[in-house]
Amino acid sequence: MLDDILATIRNHSYKAKRTNQVKDSDLQYHYQNLFNAKLNLNNTQVPLKTTEVPELTLDEIKLGLKNMKNQTTPGSNGITTEMIKQGGYKLIDMLLNIMNKIWKNPCTMPDHWLDAEVISIYKNKGLRSDPNNYRSIFLLDTIGKLFAGIVCNRLVQQTDNYLPITQFGFRKNLSTIHAITTLRHLIQTSIDTNCTIVLTFVDLTKAFDTIPKQLIIDTLAKICPSNNINSCITKLLDNPKGHLRNTELNFTMHRGVRQGSKEGPAIFNLVFQNILEHTIDKTLKGVTLRDQHNKTWTIKHLEYADDLCLITNTTEEATKALNHLQQYLTSIGMEISISKTKYMIINKKGNSANVKIGNKDIEEVESFHYLGSTINNKGTPDSAITYNIEKAKNAIIKIKPILKSKELSLDTKMKLVDSSIIPILTYGLESIVLRKQDWSRLEAVLNTVRRIILGINDRKQLTVEQLRHKINLPNLANKIMQNRLNLWYVAHKRPNNLMVRSLNSNFENQCNNRKAHTRNWLRQLLQDIKEMGERLPSNWINQPNKVKINTHQEYFPKIIGKRQMKHVCQNANCNRMFATIKEMNRHLRNDHQNKTNSESLYSCPLSDCNKTYKTLGWLIRHMQSCHPQCNLAKAEPKNKVNKIDSKNDQNKCPYPGCNKTLPTKKGIINHCYVVHRWSAITGQEVKPKTKNNAKTTIAPR
């Protein structure tokens, strides 16, 4: 009876969703109005600086094919990426000849390269019947996408230096986590130094879809010196057509860039930077910082594609910058979404004026969802962790039937959790120094997953330790530790990275000299390096799914600092020094493994046995297992004290010929075990470690 009721409810909700779907005719009308050029901009004459650009090469086509993903939806002609990759060198040579002809004369570009099928994806916000709540994704021709990707790579190579360090979107070795970490440290530094800053999060309405075509052409003519690149991109934007999938409804794009294309993100970054140069950079003063070299620099804004965050000292300055930006955007047919634009005051002191756009007030918030992570004005991680836990619980509900299934193996379920739950739970947490209670909240989510897999409803049925023993899910601490090390390593790949620069800077007009959070974050990073630095191979950056990571000193020069090199290589011909015995032993295995006569190898003292070992410990084991009848193998163990007189105030060494006296029995036991046992086996004198020879004596493992 209950199953019938639930089935009826599901069918009713499914029919309700289907009836609330937007009509295709409404989408066509919406796209026609959206991509229609409302304003005709004046054609500005920009002086061209043309340079000779060579033709496309075979390596560029191979690299472009390699970067294209398999199992993607093709365009209207049905040609997939796998078909082109299986075509071999003959097909690639034919494509090279065709693309070079188009490179020389873009007017010969086929029309079906410009046309695309359009899929409307619901944003999970607002009513399903409202066309504004849908995002248009263009399914382009595969060969046209390959050509556009090659042209885009050349465009990025020539114009990447034009973009500032504050732009994190769609750029190599930069991600949302770098922007989140930078903003978090600015907030924490403001709180620690008792300085006030105002963060204004600007939201543009349909930014990618409303960029004027003439502004794109003028920006490329101003920045890119290659006439071939500009001509090819202009042809790609020459009123491309789109038709709704599974319908006969079409529309023409007179403005904007196609979402899903190769050239769209790179073009948007250049045009958006050109807009900021005309507006924000001229009026905004920004916040002045002082780095570790006592040099001052200014940060005015952060942006990830169209997600703009203005950084000011006062609300009046933010109001002035917003109004200037709004006037310029209105003149080119774009606008700011006032309802979605928010501002936040860090370390607020007294009453301050509201931020306004025209006569409309902008809402002030205490927390804001920025690039997938929640940031608040107090600098605490509670809001970010709460948001991650809520998202993870929603994801658990979606895959709960799979986790309960008895047909799937435990390994499959664990891989599913590792790929779909843990990334959501740990997103953005590498920018935070987590506390003990934070770890408890995160581990509680994994314990819930363990109970679902085991089919346990009562929490008291198994303890937490028993749950972890039965289902060994990945360790969250190791995951976040990997992400933090990876974040810092990738940040050093790009010179003058904004995240690294902000970590080493402080506010110029500070009320005190405290910078507690930054020191704690760097201290946490150093602790991660010490914990994981000696356990991993050197190619750890290519294996992020493994727990073991090898962090060498050159990867983190500003964090590791000076290491105490107190262990010398045991090889007589090598003078290298190491900080730990593990590093020295690794060096012996890698660099001196073929030298059988090396002093680092210990040979069996018996003439009948020719075995050699790298450490004294393995030689001792060999003597005790293979030659137990030998007197050399019958050394006194640590806990045997029969020969030591406990009545004497100063105990003497029982070994013949040794007059060593020590005040305690434990000291004599350690002395006999270290000095006489190893010297009897190897024939070499082993001196115990002292303060004077601690830097040159190698303690056995």
Secondary structure per residue as TSV (DSSP state, phi and psi in degrees):
chain	resnum	aa	ss	phi	psi
A	1	M	-	360.0	-44.0
A	2	L	H	-66.3	-37.9
A	3	D	H	-63.4	-38.0
A	4	D	H	-65.0	-38.9
A	5	I	H	-65.6	-44.5
A	6	L	H	-64.0	-39.0
A	7	A	H	-64.2	-38.8
A	8	T	H	-64.2	-40.7
A	9	I	H	-64.8	-41.6
A	10	R	H	-63.8	-44.9
A	11	N	H	-63.2	-38.4
A	12	H	H	-66.7	-42.9
A	13	S	H	-67.7	-35.9
A	14	Y	H	-65.1	-42.9
A	15	K	H	-65.6	-35.0
A	16	A	H	-65.5	-40.2
A	17	K	H	-65.3	-40.6
A	18	R	H	-66.2	-36.9
A	19	T	H	-73.6	-24.7
A	20	N	T	-86.9	-0.5
A	21	Q	S	-66.1	146.5
A	22	V	-	-71.4	149.6
A	23	K	-	-79.4	149.2
A	24	D	H	-64.1	-36.5
A	25	S	H	-66.1	-35.1
A	26	D	H	-67.4	-38.0
A	27	L	H	-65.6	-41.6
A	28	Q	H	-61.5	-44.6
A	29	Y	H	-64.6	-38.1
A	30	H	H	-65.1	-45.3
A	31	Y	H	-68.9	-34.8
A	32	Q	H	-63.2	-41.2
A	33	N	H	-72.9	-34.6
A	34	L	H	-69.3	-45.4
A	35	F	S	-92.2	8.5
A	36	N	S	-83.9	130.3
A	37	A	-	-72.0	108.9
A	38	K	-	-77.5	-27.3
A	39	L	S	-124.6	140.8
A	40	N	-	-99.4	105.7
A	41	L	-	-75.2	150.1
A	42	N	-	-70.9	135.9
A	43	N	-	-74.4	108.0
A	44	T	-	-85.6	137.8
A	45	Q	-	-87.7	108.9
A	46	V	-	-105.6	127.3
A	47	P	-	-65.3	128.3
A	48	L	-	-88.3	138.4
A	49	K	-	-115.3	80.2
A	50	T	-	-80.1	141.7
A	51	T	-	-129.1	153.2
A	52	E	-	-75.7	125.0
A	53	V	-	-115.4	129.8
A	54	P	-	-67.5	166.5
A	55	E	-	-69.7	168.5
A	56	L	-	-68.5	146.7
A	57	T	-	-111.1	166.0
A	58	L	H	-66.8	-34.7
A	59	D	H	-65.9	-34.5
A	60	E	H	-66.2	-39.0
A	61	I	H	-68.1	-41.0
A	62	K	H	-63.0	-42.5
A	63	L	H	-66.1	-38.5
A	64	G	H	-64.6	-40.7
A	65	L	H	-66.1	-37.0
A	66	K	H	-65.1	-35.9
A	67	N	H	-79.4	-15.0
A	68	M	S	-79.4	134.4
A	69	K	-	-79.1	148.3
A	70	N	S	-84.1	167.6
A	71	Q	S	56.8	40.9
A	72	T	-	-106.5	155.6
A	73	T	-	-71.0	126.2
A	74	P	-	-78.6	179.9
A	75	G	-	-81.3	-157.4
A	76	S	T	-70.3	-26.2
A	77	N	T	-83.1	-9.2
A	78	G	-	81.1	5.6
A	79	I	-	-78.2	122.4
A	80	T	-	-98.0	169.0
A	81	T	H	-66.7	-36.9
A	82	E	H	-62.5	-34.4
A	83	M	H	-63.0	-43.0
A	84	I	H	-69.7	-38.6
A	85	K	H	-67.0	-31.6
A	86	Q	T	-83.4	-3.6
A	87	G	T	-71.3	-22.2
A	88	G	H	82.8	-170.6
A	89	Y	H	-69.9	-30.0
A	90	K	H	-64.1	-43.8
A	91	L	H	-66.4	-38.0
A	92	I	H	-66.2	-39.1
A	93	D	H	-64.1	-40.1
A	94	M	H	-64.3	-42.0
A	95	L	H	-64.7	-35.5
A	96	L	H	-64.0	-42.6
A	97	N	H	-65.5	-41.7
A	98	I	H	-65.4	-44.2
A	99	M	H	-69.4	-32.8
A	100	N	H	-68.9	-34.0
A	101	K	H	-65.1	-41.8
A	102	I	H	-68.6	-34.0
A	103	W	H	-62.3	-38.7
A	104	K	H	-76.5	-36.7
A	105	N	-	-134.5	89.8
A	106	P	G	-62.2	-15.7
A	107	C	G	-66.7	-19.2
A	108	T	G	-85.1	7.9
A	109	M	-	-65.4	131.8
A	110	P	-	-62.2	147.3
A	111	D	G	-69.3	-30.9
A	112	H	G	-72.6	-11.8
A	113	W	G	-70.8	-26.3
A	114	L	T	-88.7	-27.1
A	115	D	-	-79.3	155.2
A	116	A	E	-153.6	150.9
A	117	E	E	-85.4	141.3
A	118	V	E	-114.8	128.6
A	119	I	E	-112.0	131.5
A	120	S	E	-98.9	119.4
A	121	I	E	-108.6	129.8
A	122	Y	E	-72.3	136.7
A	123	K	-	-84.9	1.4
A	124	N	S	61.3	30.8
A	125	K	S	-137.2	133.0
A	126	G	S	75.7	-166.7
A	127	L	-	-76.8	143.2
A	128	R	T	-72.2	-20.9
A	129	S	T	-82.7	-5.5
A	130	D	-	-92.9	119.1
A	131	P	G	-63.7	-22.0
A	132	N	G	-68.8	-15.5
A	133	N	G	-93.4	19.6
A	134	Y	E	-121.4	147.0
A	135	R	E	-111.6	133.2
A	136	S	E	-89.4	125.8
A	137	I	E	-115.7	126.0
A	138	F	E	-96.2	124.1
A	139	L	E	-94.5	104.5
A	140	L	E	-93.8	165.3
A	141	D	-	-64.8	136.9
A	142	T	H	-65.9	-43.1
A	143	I	H	-68.9	-39.1
A	144	G	H	-64.9	-35.3
A	145	K	H	-67.6	-35.9
A	146	L	H	-64.0	-44.6
A	147	F	H	-64.9	-42.7
A	148	A	H	-63.8	-35.2
A	149	G	H	-66.0	-38.6
A	150	I	H	-66.7	-43.4
A	151	V	H	-64.0	-38.7
A	152	C	H	-66.1	-38.0
A	153	N	H	-62.3	-40.3
A	154	R	H	-68.0	-36.2
A	155	L	H	-64.2	-42.5
A	156	V	H	-66.0	-38.9
A	157	Q	H	-62.3	-33.9
A	158	Q	H	-90.4	-19.8
A	159	T	H	-119.6	3.1
A	160	D	G	-66.2	-33.2
A	161	N	G	-69.7	-17.3
A	162	Y	G	-72.4	-31.1
A	163	L	S	-75.0	141.2
A	164	P	-	-77.6	172.2
A	165	I	T	-74.2	-9.7
A	166	T	T	-82.6	-9.0
A	167	Q	B	-93.2	115.2
A	168	F	-	-104.6	-8.2
A	169	G	T	-84.6	134.0
A	170	F	T	55.9	40.8
A	171	R	-	-128.0	151.6
A	172	K	T	-68.8	139.1
A	173	N	T	61.7	25.6
A	174	L	-	-135.1	144.6
A	175	S	-	-148.0	179.0
A	176	T	H	-65.5	-31.1
A	177	I	H	-66.3	-34.6
A	178	H	H	-63.6	-42.2
A	179	A	H	-67.3	-41.2
A	180	I	H	-63.8	-43.5
A	181	T	H	-64.1	-41.1
A	182	T	H	-61.3	-45.9
A	183	L	H	-67.7	-38.6
A	184	R	H	-62.3	-40.0
A	185	H	H	-72.6	-31.9
A	186	L	H	-64.4	-40.9
A	187	I	H	-65.2	-46.5
A	188	Q	H	-66.4	-38.0
A	189	T	H	-66.7	-36.4
A	190	S	H	-63.0	-40.3
A	191	I	H	-70.9	-42.2
A	192	D	H	-67.2	-35.9
A	193	T	T	-95.8	3.6
A	194	N	T	61.4	41.1
A	195	C	-	-113.6	146.9
A	196	T	-	-99.1	131.0
A	197	I	E	-133.5	155.7
A	198	V	E	-118.8	123.8
A	199	L	E	-106.8	121.8
A	200	T	E	-115.2	116.9
A	201	F	E	-96.4	109.4
A	202	V	E	-96.6	132.5
A	203	D	-	-118.1	124.3
A	204	L	B	-95.6	139.5
A	205	T	T	-79.6	116.6
A	206	K	T	49.7	57.2
A	207	A	T	-63.7	-46.7
A	208	F	T	-68.5	-27.9
A	209	D	T	-90.0	-9.9
A	210	T	-	-119.7	12.9
A	211	I	-	-71.3	128.1
A	212	P	-	-66.4	141.4
A	213	K	H	-65.1	-39.3
A	214	Q	H	-65.9	-34.4
A	215	L	H	-66.4	-35.6
A	216	I	H	-64.2	-44.7
A	217	I	H	-64.2	-42.9
A	218	D	H	-65.5	-38.7
A	219	T	H	-66.4	-43.5
A	220	L	H	-65.3	-39.5
A	221	A	H	-65.3	-29.6
A	222	K	H	-79.6	-35.5
A	223	I	H	-101.7	-49.7
A	224	C	-	-85.9	124.8
A	225	P	-	-83.5	-8.5
A	226	S	-	-89.1	122.3
A	227	N	H	-72.2	-31.6
A	228	N	H	-65.6	-43.5
A	229	I	H	-63.6	-44.9
A	230	N	H	-63.0	-39.9
A	231	S	H	-68.0	-40.0
A	232	C	H	-66.5	-42.2
A	233	I	H	-68.5	-37.4
A	234	T	H	-62.5	-37.7
A	235	K	H	-68.4	-37.4
A	236	L	H	-64.7	-25.8
A	237	L	T	-98.4	11.3
A	238	D	S	-80.6	78.5
A	239	N	S	48.7	58.6
A	240	P	-	-67.4	152.3
A	241	K	E	-106.9	151.2
A	242	G	E	-136.5	141.5
A	243	H	E	-127.4	139.3
A	244	L	E	-65.5	136.5
A	245	R	T	-65.8	140.6
A	246	N	T	65.3	19.3
A	247	T	S	-136.4	177.4
A	248	E	-	-111.0	18.7
A	249	L	-	-90.6	129.9
A	250	N	E	-123.1	162.7
A	251	F	E	-154.1	161.8
A	252	T	E	-117.6	138.5
A	253	M	-	-93.9	115.4
A	254	H	S	-101.2	-5.8
A	255	R	S	-157.1	169.3
A	256	G	S	84.3	170.4
A	257	V	-	-115.5	150.8
A	258	R	-	-79.5	125.7
A	259	Q	T	-78.0	122.0
A	260	G	T	112.4	-7.5
A	261	S	-	-87.8	163.6
A	262	K	S	-76.9	-37.1
A	263	E	S	-85.1	-15.1
A	264	G	H	-59.0	-53.3
A	265	P	H	-61.7	-41.3
A	266	A	H	-65.9	-41.3
A	267	I	H	-64.7	-41.9
A	268	F	H	-63.6	-40.8
A	269	N	H	-59.6	-43.2
A	270	L	H	-66.9	-44.3
A	271	V	H	-67.9	-40.1
A	272	F	H	-66.4	-36.9
A	273	Q	H	-67.1	-35.8
A	274	N	H	-63.9	-37.7
A	275	I	H	-65.7	-42.9
A	276	L	H	-65.6	-33.8
A	277	E	H	-65.2	-34.3
A	278	H	H	-80.3	-16.7
A	279	T	T	-123.4	-75.0
A	280	I	H	-65.4	-47.0
A	281	D	H	-65.2	-21.8
A	282	K	H	-84.4	-30.8
A	283	T	H	-106.5	-26.0
A	284	L	-	-86.8	132.1
A	285	K	-	-85.6	-35.2
A	286	G	-	79.5	-165.8
A	287	V	E	-114.8	132.7
A	288	T	E	-94.0	130.0
A	289	L	E	-120.9	160.7
A	290	R	E	-128.0	124.6
A	291	D	E	-86.5	-173.4
A	292	Q	T	-71.2	-16.8
A	293	H	T	-92.9	12.6
A	294	N	S	64.7	30.2
A	295	K	-	-106.6	139.3
A	296	T	E	-92.0	145.0
A	297	W	E	-149.4	160.2
A	298	T	E	-120.2	137.0
A	299	I	E	-119.2	124.9
A	300	K	-	-107.6	-32.2
A	301	H	E	-161.2	162.0
A	302	L	E	-124.9	141.8
A	303	E	E	-144.6	141.3
A	304	Y	E	-124.0	99.8
A	305	A	T	58.4	-115.5
A	306	D	T	-96.0	0.6
A	307	D	E	-81.8	105.0
A	308	L	E	-108.8	134.2
A	309	C	E	-126.7	114.1
A	310	L	E	-86.9	138.1
A	311	I	E	-119.5	113.8
A	312	T	E	-134.8	169.3
A	313	N	S	-90.0	-28.2
A	314	T	S	-133.6	161.9
A	315	T	H	-73.8	-29.7
A	316	E	H	-63.1	-40.7
A	317	E	H	-65.7	-38.2
A	318	A	H	-65.5	-39.6
A	319	T	H	-62.8	-43.3
A	320	K	H	-63.3	-43.0
A	321	A	H	-67.4	-40.3
A	322	L	H	-64.7	-42.1
A	323	N	H	-66.2	-38.2
A	324	H	H	-65.0	-41.1
A	325	L	H	-65.8	-40.6
A	326	Q	H	-64.3	-39.7
A	327	Q	H	-63.4	-42.6
A	328	Y	H	-69.2	-42.0
A	329	L	H	-64.6	-37.4
A	330	T	H	-63.9	-34.7
A	331	S	H	-69.7	-21.4
A	332	I	T	-109.0	7.8
A	333	G	T	89.8	16.0
A	334	M	-	-114.8	169.2
A	335	E	-	-155.0	161.3
A	336	I	B	-95.7	136.4
A	337	S	-	-81.1	104.0
A	338	I	T	-67.5	-34.7
A	339	S	T	-69.6	-27.9
A	340	K	T	-98.0	-8.2
A	341	T	-	-83.5	127.8
A	342	K	E	-129.0	163.4
A	343	Y	E	-138.4	153.7
A	344	M	E	-137.0	134.3
A	345	I	E	-105.0	123.3
A	346	I	E	-96.9	129.8
A	347	N	S	59.7	55.9
A	348	K	-	-68.5	136.3
A	349	K	-	-126.6	108.5
A	350	G	S	72.6	-167.0
A	351	N	-	-87.7	143.9
A	352	S	-	-135.8	158.1
A	353	A	-	-70.0	152.3
A	354	N	-	-76.7	151.4
A	355	V	-	-82.2	131.5
A	356	K	E	-129.5	150.8
A	357	I	E	-119.1	105.8
A	358	G	T	69.0	-121.9
A	359	N	T	-102.8	4.8
A	360	K	E	-101.5	132.7
A	361	D	E	-80.3	143.7
A	362	I	-	-92.8	140.4
A	363	E	E	-72.5	133.1
A	364	E	E	-91.8	133.8
A	365	V	-	-126.2	158.4
A	366	E	S	-97.2	-20.0
A	367	S	E	-142.9	151.6
A	368	F	E	-145.0	143.0
A	369	H	E	-89.7	102.3
A	370	Y	E	-113.7	115.3
A	371	L	T	54.5	39.0
A	372	G	T	89.2	-1.5
A	373	S	E	-129.2	142.2
A	374	T	E	-89.2	129.9
A	375	I	E	-121.8	135.4
A	376	N	E	-120.6	168.3
A	377	N	T	-81.3	-3.7
A	378	K	T	-95.7	-12.1
A	379	G	-	78.3	10.6
A	380	T	-	-88.9	152.4
A	381	P	S	-86.5	4.2
A	382	D	H	-61.9	-45.0
A	383	S	H	-66.0	-39.1
A	384	A	H	-66.7	-42.1
A	385	I	H	-67.7	-40.7
A	386	T	H	-61.2	-42.3
A	387	Y	H	-65.3	-43.1
A	388	N	H	-62.7	-39.4
A	389	I	H	-66.4	-40.6
A	390	E	H	-63.8	-43.3
A	391	K	H	-64.7	-39.1
A	392	A	H	-66.5	-39.0
A	393	K	H	-65.5	-37.9
A	394	N	H	-64.2	-38.3
A	395	A	H	-68.3	-34.6
A	396	I	H	-64.8	-39.4
A	397	I	H	-62.2	-36.6
A	398	K	H	-68.3	-36.7
A	399	I	H	-101.8	11.1
A	400	K	H	-60.3	-42.1
A	401	P	H	-61.1	-32.7
A	402	I	H	-71.4	-39.7
A	403	L	H	-67.2	-29.2
A	404	K	H	-84.2	-12.7
A	405	S	-	-64.0	137.3
A	406	K	S	-91.6	-6.5
A	407	E	S	-82.9	-24.4
A	408	L	S	-90.5	148.8
A	409	S	-	-78.4	165.6
A	410	L	H	-67.3	-35.8
A	411	D	H	-63.6	-39.6
A	412	T	H	-64.1	-42.0
A	413	K	H	-65.3	-39.7
A	414	M	H	-66.5	-38.3
A	415	K	H	-65.2	-37.5
A	416	L	H	-64.0	-42.3
A	417	V	H	-65.8	-40.0
A	418	D	H	-66.4	-29.3
A	419	S	H	-96.0	-21.7
A	420	S	H	-118.2	-22.9
A	421	I	T	-104.5	-50.1
A	422	I	H	-64.8	-40.4
A	423	P	H	-60.0	-36.6
A	424	I	H	-68.3	-39.7
A	425	L	H	-70.2	-31.6
A	426	T	T	-104.8	7.5
A	427	Y	T	-64.1	126.1
A	428	G	T	76.2	-0.8
A	429	L	G	-80.0	-10.3
A	430	E	G	-70.1	-15.1
A	431	S	G	-88.3	4.3
A	432	I	S	-124.0	143.1
A	433	V	-	-89.4	105.7
A	434	L	-	-78.6	147.1
A	435	R	-	-98.4	176.5
A	436	K	H	-65.4	-40.8
A	437	Q	H	-68.6	-27.4
A	438	D	H	-68.0	-41.7
A	439	W	H	-62.5	-37.6
A	440	S	H	-63.4	-40.2
A	441	R	H	-66.4	-39.4
A	442	L	H	-70.5	-40.7
A	443	E	H	-66.9	-28.5
A	444	A	H	-63.1	-32.2
A	445	V	H	-67.0	-43.1
A	446	L	H	-66.4	-34.6
A	447	N	H	-64.1	-35.0
A	448	T	H	-62.7	-41.6
A	449	V	H	-63.5	-40.7
A	450	R	H	-62.2	-41.6
A	451	R	H	-66.2	-35.8
A	452	I	H	-65.9	-41.9
A	453	I	H	-65.5	-40.0
A	454	L	H	-81.5	-10.6
A	455	G	T	74.1	34.6
A	456	I	-	-102.9	127.8
A	457	N	-	-101.1	-29.8
A	458	D	-	-90.0	124.4
A	459	R	T	-68.8	-25.9
A	460	K	T	-83.9	-3.0
A	461	Q	S	-69.0	-39.1
A	462	L	S	-133.6	145.2
A	463	T	-	-78.6	171.4
A	464	V	H	-65.1	-40.3
A	465	E	H	-64.9	-38.8
A	466	Q	H	-66.7	-37.5
A	467	L	H	-62.7	-46.0
A	468	R	H	-65.5	-33.4
A	469	H	H	-70.6	-35.3
A	470	K	H	-78.0	-39.9
A	471	I	S	-125.4	107.3
A	472	N	-	-93.5	83.0
A	473	L	-	-76.7	160.9
A	474	P	-	-58.6	145.2
A	475	N	-	-74.3	125.3
A	476	L	H	-66.2	-35.7
A	477	A	H	-62.4	-42.0
A	478	N	H	-67.7	-37.2
A	479	K	H	-62.8	-49.3
A	480	I	H	-67.0	-34.7
A	481	M	H	-64.2	-42.9
A	482	Q	H	-61.5	-44.9
A	483	N	H	-63.0	-37.9
A	484	R	H	-68.9	-43.0
A	485	L	H	-65.8	-41.0
A	486	N	H	-64.0	-39.1
A	487	L	H	-61.2	-46.0
A	488	W	H	-70.1	-37.0
A	489	Y	H	-66.7	-45.9
A	490	V	H	-67.0	-33.5
A	491	A	H	-63.0	-32.7
A	492	H	T	-79.9	-8.4
A	493	K	T	-72.0	-29.5
A	494	R	S	-101.7	123.0
A	495	P	T	-65.6	146.7
A	496	N	T	58.0	47.0
A	497	N	-	-70.7	135.9
A	498	L	H	-67.5	-35.3
A	499	M	H	-64.4	-46.1
A	500	V	H	-65.3	-38.8
A	501	R	H	-67.5	-39.2
A	502	S	H	-69.7	-31.9
A	503	L	H	-65.6	-30.0
A	504	N	T	-98.6	20.4
A	505	S	E	-128.2	163.8
A	506	N	E	-141.7	163.0
A	507	F	E	-68.3	140.6
A	508	E	T	-70.4	-47.6
A	509	N	T	-96.7	68.2
A	510	Q	-	-95.1	151.8
A	511	C	S	-86.1	-25.3
A	512	N	S	-147.9	176.1
A	513	N	-	-106.1	27.8
A	514	R	-	-86.5	138.5
A	515	K	-	-143.5	58.9
A	516	A	H	-65.8	-45.2
A	517	H	H	-65.5	-42.3
A	518	T	H	-63.0	-42.7
A	519	R	H	-62.4	-40.6
A	520	N	H	-64.8	-39.9
A	521	W	H	-66.6	-43.7
A	522	L	H	-67.3	-35.6
A	523	R	H	-66.4	-37.9
A	524	Q	H	-65.7	-38.8
A	525	L	H	-64.1	-41.7
A	526	L	H	-64.0	-38.7
A	527	Q	H	-65.1	-38.3
A	528	D	H	-62.4	-40.6
A	529	I	H	-64.7	-41.3
A	530	K	H	-67.2	-36.3
A	531	E	H	-75.7	-35.3
A	532	M	H	-110.7	-6.8
A	533	G	T	-71.4	-20.9
A	534	E	B	-109.4	13.6
A	535	R	S	-115.8	-3.2
A	536	L	S	-124.2	156.1
A	537	P	-	-71.2	164.6
A	538	S	T	-68.9	-21.5
A	539	N	T	-95.3	42.1
A	540	W	G	-66.5	-25.6
A	541	I	G	-68.8	-24.9
A	542	N	G	-89.5	-4.1
A	543	Q	-	-128.6	68.0
A	544	P	T	-71.0	-13.9
A	545	N	T	-84.0	-6.7
A	546	K	S	-95.6	148.8
A	547	V	S	-76.4	-33.7
A	548	K	-	-80.3	128.0
A	549	I	-	-132.5	135.9
A	550	N	B	-104.5	107.8
A	551	T	-	-103.8	107.5
A	552	H	-	-85.7	167.8
A	553	Q	T	-67.5	-33.2
A	554	E	T	-71.8	-17.6
A	555	Y	T	-71.7	-35.6
A	556	F	-	-128.7	68.0
A	557	P	H	-68.8	-31.3
A	558	K	H	-84.8	-15.2
A	559	I	H	-100.9	-43.7
A	560	I	H	-68.8	-42.4
A	561	G	-	70.8	-148.6
A	562	K	-	-84.3	126.1
A	563	R	-	-104.6	142.3
A	564	Q	-	-79.9	107.1
A	565	M	-	-87.9	96.2
A	566	K	-	-116.9	2.4
A	567	H	E	-118.9	124.7
A	568	V	E	-98.9	144.8
A	569	C	-	-60.1	138.2
A	570	Q	S	-76.2	-10.5
A	571	N	S	-76.3	133.7
A	572	A	T	-66.9	-29.1
A	573	N	T	-89.3	3.5
A	574	C	-	-124.7	131.7
A	575	N	-	-113.2	18.4
A	576	R	-	-69.7	147.0
A	577	M	E	-119.8	150.7
A	578	F	E	-136.0	157.4
A	579	A	S	-81.9	-30.6
A	580	T	S	-131.5	161.2
A	581	I	H	-69.0	-32.8
A	582	K	H	-62.2	-41.4
A	583	E	H	-65.7	-38.9
A	584	M	H	-65.8	-44.0
A	585	N	H	-65.0	-35.6
A	586	R	H	-64.3	-40.1
A	587	H	H	-63.7	-40.0
A	588	L	H	-65.0	-40.5
A	589	R	H	-68.7	-38.9
A	590	N	H	-82.5	-39.9
A	591	D	H	-100.0	-23.3
A	592	H	S	-124.7	23.9
A	593	Q	T	-75.2	-24.2
A	594	N	T	-89.4	-4.8
A	595	K	-	-93.5	94.1
A	596	T	T	-72.6	-24.5
A	597	N	T	-91.6	13.1
A	598	S	-	-69.0	150.6
A	599	E	T	-68.5	-15.8
A	600	S	T	-77.5	-9.9
A	601	L	-	-96.7	135.2
A	602	Y	E	-108.9	124.1
A	603	S	E	-101.3	154.0
A	604	C	-	-66.9	133.7
A	605	P	S	-72.6	-13.6
A	606	L	S	-79.1	139.6
A	607	S	T	-70.6	-26.1
A	608	D	T	-77.0	-16.1
A	609	C	-	-114.6	130.0
A	610	N	-	-110.1	19.0
A	611	K	-	-76.9	144.4
A	612	T	E	-126.2	151.9
A	613	Y	E	-136.9	153.4
A	614	K	S	-81.6	-24.5
A	615	T	S	-128.6	158.9
A	616	L	H	-68.5	-32.4
A	617	G	H	-62.4	-41.0
A	618	W	H	-69.4	-32.1
A	619	L	H	-67.4	-39.3
A	620	I	H	-63.4	-43.1
A	621	R	H	-61.8	-39.9
A	622	H	H	-62.6	-42.5
A	623	M	H	-65.3	-39.5
A	624	Q	H	-73.9	-30.0
A	625	S	H	-91.8	-40.5
A	626	C	H	-93.6	-29.6
A	627	H	-	-128.3	61.1
A	628	P	T	-69.6	-22.2
A	629	Q	T	-75.5	-15.5
A	630	C	S	-73.8	139.9
A	631	N	G	-66.1	-26.2
A	632	L	G	-67.9	-25.5
A	633	A	G	-82.6	-13.4
A	634	K	-	-95.5	56.0
A	635	A	-	-79.3	157.8
A	636	E	-	-70.1	130.5
A	637	P	-	-74.5	174.2
A	638	K	T	-64.5	-40.2
A	639	N	T	-93.4	10.4
A	640	K	-	-98.9	118.4
A	641	V	-	-127.9	28.2
A	642	N	T	-67.8	-33.6
A	643	K	T	-86.3	1.6
A	644	I	S	-103.5	126.5
A	645	D	-	-82.7	115.0
A	646	S	S	-82.5	-7.7
A	647	K	S	-82.6	-25.2
A	648	N	S	-72.8	147.3
A	649	D	S	-68.7	-40.8
A	650	Q	S	-116.0	115.5
A	651	N	E	-80.4	135.8
A	652	K	E	-98.0	152.5
A	653	C	-	-71.0	129.4
A	654	P	-	-77.7	-7.4
A	655	Y	S	-71.0	132.6
A	656	P	T	-65.1	134.3
A	657	G	T	89.2	-3.4
A	658	C	-	-111.8	124.2
A	659	N	-	-106.0	26.5
A	660	K	-	-69.6	132.3
A	661	T	E	-124.6	138.1
A	662	L	E	-135.5	151.5
A	663	P	S	-72.9	-20.2
A	664	T	S	-122.9	156.0
A	665	K	H	-67.0	-37.5
A	666	K	H	-63.5	-37.4
A	667	G	H	-64.6	-40.5
A	668	I	H	-66.7	-38.7
A	669	I	H	-62.4	-47.6
A	670	N	H	-64.1	-37.8
A	671	H	H	-62.8	-46.1
A	672	C	I	-66.4	-39.1
A	673	Y	I	-68.7	-39.3
A	674	V	I	-80.2	-49.4
A	675	V	I	-82.8	-55.1
A	676	H	I	-83.4	-30.2
A	677	R	H	-69.4	-48.7
A	678	W	H	-72.1	-36.1
A	679	S	H	-68.5	-32.2
A	680	A	H	-69.0	-33.3
A	681	I	H	-80.5	-44.5
A	682	T	H	-93.9	-17.8
A	683	G	S	76.5	8.0
A	684	Q	S	-116.4	145.3
A	685	E	-	-82.1	128.5
A	686	V	-	-112.3	115.3
A	687	K	-	-85.4	137.9
A	688	P	-	-69.2	155.3
A	689	K	-	-70.9	134.6
A	690	T	-	-129.2	176.6
A	691	K	S	-68.7	-30.2
A	692	N	S	-77.0	-38.3
A	693	N	S	-108.9	23.8
A	694	A	T	-67.6	-26.5
A	695	K	T	-83.0	-18.8
A	696	T	T	-112.1	-17.6
A	697	T	-	-86.8	133.4
A	698	I	-	-98.2	117.3
A	699	A	-	-79.9	132.1
A	700	P	-	-64.3	152.3
A	701	R	-	-74.1	360.0
